[in-house]
Amino acid sequence: MKKCILIASITVFVLSVSATLCFGQLDRTVTDTSKKGSLLIWPLIKAGPGDTIVMLGNDYYEKVKVTCTYRSSFPFQDTTWSFNLIPNQTISWLASTGKGPDGKSIPQTGGDAPPLGSGKSAELRCWAVDSGGTQQIAWNWLTGEAIVKEEKDQSWGYSAWRFAVNSSTTGAAAGTPGRILLTGDSGNYDACLTGLMFNFVKQTPSTSVKLFPKGTVNNVLTLIPCMEDYVTNTAPTVFTDLLTYDEAQNSVSGASVCVGSDVFATQWFSESLISSKLVLAPDVANPFVNLATPGGSVYIHGKQDDRCTGSSGVPLIGVMSMQFMSGTGPVAGVPPTAVGPGQAYVKDADDVNTTTPISIQWQ
């Protein structure tokens, strides 16, 4: 796919991007949020305040076994389980209970999902495996969505990131058992993307989301590392520049964050764009608040940088919502635009590829 901008959104749209955001191109397949895949990643599942309905489908005429893992915050914890999906089956469950939205057990799956504890949030990853549950397989027929139920009866939805295996044989082994390679080459899964860009409505300044006046907007951005290790129960830390542009594509003073899955390690899992976890230069105002236009965009690229201790150049995936404060008003999910080619390898401090592939280690 030889384009400067790769579209990875539910609604495909054209976005003008500065030439400085173009990268050298590689012929790698990349993840998006609209295809069918063998691996699905939901960056944000909440069990409170509010709740989340998770939906997962097998759009194929044969049954398949699926393994899923929650990586939750408060505190950092992994929970893994497996189940079966019959042909052409779609299931759904509430994050808080692990049961269907109607309170009943999930049908014909081999068991309910484990419930997330009250007040917890998590990322969720699900992938197709063989009948023994030890080998990940090519099964480019999985789909997934989430409906995040916020407070005040507001809700918004988004599509999971989908990673296909570059194999024409459904059910074929995809790499070494227990290690999912996100490299975008033959026999392996799609690569994550070099960068993400989200559009947003100008952020309302406030010291607390509960103080937002009616008719204003709170943007909540969730970012997670594409690379994970469930065997050692670790997650990479990634330094992230949040480069902000107004509607005229004028650059606004940026912010940065350390991104990871463990909020107790001062890493960012899911926060408002006025969060105190945003790192601003001295005497620089919040760029999401101080726009000359009604809205803008933010470009996100994970890097290795000494400003974030122990960081590595791992790509990021995420989702953003815009909460319009009107008591019963809408909450809109924001589809991201992917910028640049697939990033198959961890990058060094000079943003150059190392020999370490982006992967998910699960056994």
C-alpha positions as CSV (number, residue, x, y, z in Angstrom):
1,M,0.0,0.0,0.0
2,K,2.1,2.9,-1.3
3,K,0.5,6.0,0.1
4,C,1.7,8.7,2.4
5,I,-1.5,8.4,4.5
6,L,-3.0,5.0,5.2
7,I,-6.7,5.1,6.3
8,A,-7.6,3.1,9.4
9,S,-11.0,4.2,10.4
10,I,-14.7,3.1,10.3
11,T,-15.5,6.1,8.1
12,V,-12.9,6.7,5.4
13,F,-12.1,10.3,4.9
14,V,-9.4,12.4,3.3
15,L,-7.1,14.2,5.6
16,S,-4.5,16.7,4.5
17,V,-1.2,16.1,6.3
18,S,1.9,18.2,6.3
19,A,4.8,16.8,4.3
20,T,6.8,16.5,7.4
21,L,4.5,13.6,8.5
22,C,5.4,11.5,5.4
23,F,7.7,8.5,5.9
24,G,9.6,6.1,3.6
25,Q,7.2,3.4,2.4
26,L,7.4,-0.3,2.9
27,D,5.3,-3.0,1.4
28,R,3.8,-4.3,4.6
29,T,0.2,-5.0,5.4
30,V,-1.1,-2.9,8.2
31,T,-3.9,-3.0,10.8
32,D,-7.1,-1.0,10.5
33,T,-10.5,-0.9,12.2
34,S,-12.7,-2.1,9.4
35,K,-11.3,-5.4,8.0
36,K,-11.7,-8.8,9.4
37,G,-8.8,-10.2,11.3
38,S,-7.2,-13.1,13.2
39,L,-6.3,-10.8,16.1
40,L,-8.5,-8.0,17.6
41,I,-7.4,-5.3,20.0
42,W,-9.8,-3.0,22.0
43,P,-7.7,-0.2,23.6
44,L,-10.4,0.7,26.1
45,I,-12.8,-1.5,28.1
46,K,-14.4,0.2,31.1
47,A,-16.2,-1.5,34.0
48,G,-17.0,1.8,35.9
49,P,-18.0,4.5,36.1
50,G,-20.3,3.3,33.4
51,D,-19.7,-0.1,31.7
52,T,-18.8,-1.5,28.3
53,I,-20.6,-4.0,26.0
54,V,-18.0,-6.0,24.1
55,M,-19.0,-7.7,20.8
56,L,-17.0,-10.4,19.0
57,G,-18.0,-12.2,15.8
58,N,-16.9,-15.3,13.8
59,D,-17.9,-14.6,10.2
60,Y,-17.1,-18.1,8.9
61,Y,-18.9,-21.3,8.3
62,E,-16.7,-23.3,10.7
63,K,-16.2,-23.1,14.4
64,V,-13.1,-21.5,15.9
65,K,-11.4,-21.4,19.3
66,V,-10.5,-17.9,20.6
67,T,-8.2,-16.8,23.4
68,C,-8.7,-13.4,25.0
69,T,-6.7,-11.4,27.6
70,Y,-7.6,-8.4,29.6
71,R,-4.7,-6.2,30.7
72,S,-6.3,-4.1,33.4
73,S,-5.3,-1.1,35.5
74,F,-6.0,-0.4,39.2
75,P,-3.7,-2.4,39.7
76,F,-1.9,-3.8,36.6
77,Q,-3.2,-7.4,36.0
78,D,-3.6,-9.9,33.2
79,T,-6.6,-12.2,32.9
80,T,-6.7,-14.9,30.1
81,W,-9.5,-17.2,29.0
82,S,-10.5,-19.2,26.0
83,F,-13.8,-20.2,24.4
84,N,-15.4,-21.5,21.2
85,L,-17.4,-19.6,18.6
86,I,-19.7,-21.6,16.4
87,P,-20.1,-20.8,12.6
88,N,-21.3,-17.2,11.9
89,Q,-21.8,-16.5,15.6
90,T,-21.6,-13.1,17.3
91,I,-21.5,-12.8,21.1
92,S,-21.6,-9.9,23.4
93,W,-20.9,-9.4,27.1
94,L,-20.8,-6.7,29.8
95,A,-17.3,-5.9,31.1
96,S,-18.6,-5.6,34.6
97,T,-20.2,-9.0,34.8
98,G,-18.8,-11.1,32.0
99,K,-22.3,-12.1,31.1
100,G,-24.6,-11.0,28.2
101,P,-26.2,-7.5,28.4
102,D,-29.4,-9.2,29.5
103,G,-27.6,-10.8,32.5
104,K,-27.7,-14.3,31.0
105,S,-24.7,-16.5,30.3
106,I,-23.0,-16.2,26.8
107,P,-24.4,-18.9,24.6
108,Q,-22.3,-21.8,23.2
109,T,-18.9,-20.3,24.0
110,G,-17.6,-22.6,26.7
111,G,-18.0,-20.1,29.5
112,D,-18.6,-16.4,30.4
113,A,-15.9,-13.8,30.2
114,P,-14.2,-13.0,33.5
115,P,-15.7,-9.8,35.0
116,L,-13.6,-6.7,35.4
117,G,-13.7,-5.3,38.9
118,S,-15.7,-2.2,39.8
119,G,-13.9,1.0,38.7
120,K,-11.4,-0.9,36.5
121,S,-10.4,-0.2,32.9
122,A,-8.5,-2.5,30.6
123,E,-7.3,-3.2,27.1
124,L,-8.6,-6.4,25.5
125,R,-6.9,-8.6,22.9
126,C,-8.5,-11.7,21.3
127,W,-6.9,-14.1,18.7
128,A,-7.8,-17.3,17.0
129,V,-6.1,-20.5,18.2
130,D,-6.1,-24.2,17.3
131,S,-8.4,-26.7,19.0
132,G,-5.6,-27.4,21.6
133,G,-5.3,-23.7,22.4
134,T,-1.5,-23.7,22.0
135,Q,-1.0,-22.4,18.5
136,Q,-2.3,-19.1,17.1
137,I,-3.8,-19.6,13.6
138,A,-4.8,-17.6,10.5
139,W,-8.5,-16.9,10.8
140,N,-9.2,-13.7,9.0
141,W,-12.9,-13.8,9.9
142,L,-13.1,-12.2,13.3
143,T,-14.8,-8.8,13.9
144,G,-15.2,-6.8,17.1
145,E,-16.7,-3.6,18.5
146,A,-17.3,-2.0,21.8
147,I,-20.0,0.3,23.2
148,V,-18.7,2.3,26.1
149,K,-21.5,3.4,28.5
150,E,-20.5,6.6,30.2
151,E,-22.3,8.3,33.1
152,K,-25.5,10.3,32.6
153,D,-26.8,7.6,30.2
154,Q,-24.3,8.6,27.5
155,S,-22.6,6.0,25.3
156,W,-20.3,5.8,22.3
157,G,-19.0,3.0,20.2
158,Y,-15.8,2.1,18.4
159,S,-14.4,-0.7,16.3
160,A,-11.5,-2.9,17.5
161,W,-8.2,-2.8,15.7
162,R,-8.1,-5.8,13.4
163,F,-4.9,-7.7,12.4
164,A,-5.1,-10.2,9.6
165,V,-2.6,-13.0,9.0
166,N,-0.9,-12.9,5.6
167,S,-1.9,-16.4,4.7
168,S,-4.5,-17.6,2.3
169,T,-5.2,-20.8,4.3
170,T,-7.8,-20.4,7.0
171,G,-6.8,-22.4,10.1
172,A,-3.1,-22.5,9.2
173,A,-0.5,-22.0,11.9
174,A,0.7,-18.4,12.1
175,G,4.3,-18.4,13.4
176,T,5.8,-19.9,16.5
177,P,3.3,-21.1,19.2
178,G,2.8,-18.4,21.8
179,R,4.4,-15.5,19.9
180,I,2.3,-13.3,17.6
181,L,4.6,-11.3,15.2
182,L,3.1,-8.0,14.1
183,T,5.4,-7.5,11.2
184,G,3.1,-7.3,8.2
185,D,5.1,-9.8,6.1
186,S,4.2,-13.3,4.8
187,G,2.8,-15.7,7.3
188,N,2.6,-13.1,10.1
189,Y,0.1,-10.6,11.3
190,D,-0.4,-7.0,10.1
191,A,1.9,-4.4,11.5
192,C,0.9,-1.6,13.7
193,L,1.3,1.9,12.3
194,T,4.0,4.4,12.6
195,G,1.7,7.1,13.7
196,L,-1.9,8.0,14.5
197,M,-3.9,11.2,13.9
198,F,-7.1,12.1,15.7
199,N,-9.4,15.1,15.0
200,F,-10.9,16.8,18.0
201,V,-13.2,19.7,19.0
202,K,-11.4,22.4,21.0
203,Q,-11.0,21.2,24.5
204,T,-12.8,23.1,27.3
205,P,-10.5,24.2,30.1
206,S,-11.5,23.0,33.5
207,T,-9.9,21.6,36.7
208,S,-12.4,18.8,36.9
209,V,-14.6,17.0,34.3
210,K,-17.4,17.4,36.7
211,L,-17.1,21.2,36.4
212,F,-17.6,21.4,32.7
213,P,-20.5,23.7,31.9
214,K,-23.3,22.7,29.6
215,G,-22.4,22.8,25.9
216,T,-18.7,22.3,26.3
217,V,-16.5,19.4,25.2
218,N,-14.1,17.0,27.0
219,N,-11.9,14.9,24.8
220,V,-10.6,11.6,26.3
221,L,-7.7,9.9,24.6
222,T,-6.6,6.3,25.2
223,L,-3.2,5.0,24.0
224,I,-1.6,1.6,24.6
225,P,1.6,0.0,23.3
226,C,1.1,-2.3,20.3
227,M,3.7,-4.7,21.8
228,E,2.9,-6.8,24.9
229,D,4.3,-9.7,26.9
230,Y,1.8,-11.7,28.9
231,V,4.3,-14.3,30.0
232,T,6.5,-11.9,32.1
233,N,3.5,-9.7,32.9
234,T,5.3,-6.6,31.5
235,A,4.5,-3.8,29.1
236,P,6.8,-1.4,27.3
237,T,6.9,2.3,28.2
238,V,6.8,4.7,25.2
239,F,7.6,8.4,25.0
240,T,5.0,10.1,23.0
241,D,4.9,13.5,21.4
242,L,1.4,14.9,20.9
243,L,1.8,17.3,18.0
244,T,-1.2,19.5,17.7
245,Y,-2.5,21.4,14.6
246,D,-5.4,23.8,14.2
247,E,-7.8,23.7,11.3
248,A,-5.5,25.8,9.2
249,Q,-2.7,23.2,9.8
250,N,-0.8,25.7,11.9
251,S,1.4,23.9,14.5
252,V,0.4,24.6,18.1
253,S,2.9,24.1,20.9
254,G,2.9,20.4,21.7
255,A,2.7,18.2,24.7
256,S,4.1,14.8,25.6
257,V,3.3,11.8,27.7
258,C,4.8,8.5,28.8
259,V,2.4,5.8,27.6
260,G,1.9,2.4,29.0
261,S,-0.7,0.2,30.7
262,D,0.2,0.7,34.3
263,V,-1.2,3.9,35.7
264,F,0.7,3.5,39.0
265,A,4.0,3.8,37.1
266,T,2.9,7.3,36.0
267,Q,2.1,6.0,32.6
268,W,-0.9,7.2,30.6
269,F,-3.7,4.7,29.9
270,S,-6.8,6.9,29.3
271,E,-7.1,10.6,30.2
272,S,-8.7,13.9,29.3
273,L,-6.8,16.3,27.1
274,I,-6.5,18.5,30.1
275,S,-5.0,15.8,32.3
276,S,-2.2,16.7,34.6
277,K,-0.3,13.8,33.1
278,L,0.2,15.9,30.0
279,V,3.8,17.2,30.1
280,L,4.1,20.8,28.8
281,A,7.2,22.9,28.3
282,P,7.7,25.7,30.9
283,D,5.3,28.6,30.3
284,V,3.5,26.8,27.5
285,A,-0.3,26.7,27.7
286,N,-2.3,23.5,27.0
287,P,-2.3,23.2,23.1
288,F,-5.7,21.4,23.0
289,V,-7.3,24.3,24.8
290,N,-5.5,27.2,23.2
291,L,-6.5,26.9,19.6
292,A,-7.3,29.7,17.3
293,T,-9.9,27.5,15.5
294,P,-12.9,25.5,16.8
295,G,-11.1,22.3,16.3
296,G,-7.9,20.6,15.3
297,S,-5.9,17.4,15.1
298,V,-3.2,15.7,17.1
299,Y,-0.4,13.5,15.6
300,I,0.9,10.7,17.8
301,H,4.2,8.9,17.3
302,G,5.8,6.6,19.9
303,K,9.6,7.0,20.5
304,Q,12.5,6.1,22.7
305,D,13.5,9.2,24.6
306,D,15.3,9.9,27.9
307,R,12.5,12.1,29.0
308,C,10.6,8.9,29.6
309,T,12.8,6.5,31.7
310,G,13.2,3.1,30.2
311,S,11.1,4.0,27.1
312,S,11.4,2.1,23.7
313,G,10.3,3.0,20.2
314,V,7.2,0.9,20.1
315,P,4.2,1.9,17.9
316,L,0.9,2.8,19.6
317,I,-2.8,2.1,19.0
318,G,-5.7,3.9,20.6
319,V,-9.1,5.4,20.5
320,M,-10.6,8.8,21.4
321,S,-14.0,10.1,22.5
322,M,-15.5,13.6,22.6
323,Q,-17.9,14.0,25.4
324,F,-20.4,16.9,24.8
325,M,-21.5,18.1,28.2
326,S,-25.3,18.6,28.1
327,G,-26.6,16.2,30.7
328,T,-28.1,13.9,28.1
329,G,-26.1,14.9,25.0
330,P,-24.1,12.6,22.8
331,V,-20.6,11.2,23.2
332,A,-18.9,10.7,19.9
333,G,-16.1,8.2,19.2
334,V,-13.4,9.6,17.0
335,P,-12.0,7.3,14.2
336,P,-8.3,7.7,13.9
337,T,-6.3,8.2,10.7
338,A,-3.1,6.2,10.4
339,V,-0.1,8.1,9.2
340,G,3.0,6.4,7.6
341,P,3.8,2.8,6.9
342,G,3.5,-0.2,9.2
343,Q,6.1,-0.3,11.9
344,A,7.4,-3.9,12.2
345,Y,10.3,-3.3,14.6
346,V,11.1,-1.5,17.8
347,K,13.0,1.7,17.0
348,D,16.0,3.2,18.7
349,A,16.5,6.8,20.0
350,D,17.3,7.9,16.5
351,D,13.9,6.5,15.3
352,V,15.7,3.8,13.3
353,N,14.6,0.2,13.2
354,T,16.3,-2.3,15.5
355,T,16.2,-6.1,15.0
356,T,13.5,-6.6,17.7
357,P,10.1,-7.2,16.0
358,I,6.8,-5.9,17.4
359,S,5.1,-8.9,19.0
360,I,2.6,-10.2,21.5
361,Q,4.1,-13.0,23.7
362,W,1.3,-15.0,25.2
363,Q,2.8,-18.4,26.3
